[in-house]
Amino acid sequence: MLNVKISNMSAHLQTLASSKYYPQIQDAVEKKDKNLLIKVCRKAKIPQIDINSIVSLLLSMNNAVKWPAGF
């Protein structure tokens, strides 16, 4: 069961890393805007049961994260 959950989370993060959602995700993380992250996750059709985990993970990232070029 854990391996399935990890796989699902990985797929959700890959979706959010796509050029369609990435700029909004980057903005929300930089601003530590939980509501915007939730909104983008819903737009990306991430299941509600996984949104809190994704948002917590993204908001726990260090502000010093260097965003990759090209997104």
Number of C-alpha atoms within 10 A of each C-alpha: 6 7 8 9 11 11 12 15 17 13 13 19 17 11 17 23 16 12 11 12 16 17 13 17 23 17 13 20 19 16 12 17 14 15 11 17 25 19 14 18 24 13 11 14 12 20 12 11 8 14 20 15 12 20 21 12 11 19 18 11 12 10 11 7 8 7 8 6 5 5 12
